[in-house]
Amino acid sequence: MNEEYFIYRLKARDPSAFQELVEQFRDRVYNTALGLLQDNKDAEDMAQEIFLEVYQSIPYFRGASKISTWIYRITVQKSLEFIRKQKRKKRSATLLSLFGKENLIPVPGTSPFFHPGIQLENKERAAILFDAIKKLPVKQRMAFTLNKVEDLGYAEIAEIMKVSLSSVESLLFRARQNLRKILAGYYVENER
């Protein structure tokens, strides 16, 4: 399909074009959000918010990049906003618990995360890996998720993150190094 014509239909608010867009990108948006948020319900909610944002923002899409890159960028930005909000809530809950009000707000992120695509026998390892990924700095986590979960190339990641190709290479290198350090203790204890 001609992408220019497809974008024209989207900007004209053609319902069938928007339905095509959702069908084409639903899994990619959900999986990217899931990789960053590591919670099924949050990823589902985020996917809905992202498509709402795409629908509202399509008139402002200039076509400087592919529509897929633009949608990934929105997905990453909205997911990172959500993560920041969760961290603020967690800090507030910690402060409240320090002052004896621990029952007011449950602390999010306390249960292990299991990606739905992981086989049963690998769930423990997957939970440990996803916990390690959560500990990466945000940009490293973003680059790692886009590369390993979404299988995007370095050039597309650079465009989505608005950084240079060498920055992406550096982020992925540091992410792998940090994951090795984080996971070293686990593998020494469990993989003898």
Helices and strands as residue ranges (DSSP letters): H 3-11, H 15-37, H 40-57, G 58-60, H 67-98, G 120-122, H 123-134, H 138-144, I 145-149, H 154-161, H 165-190
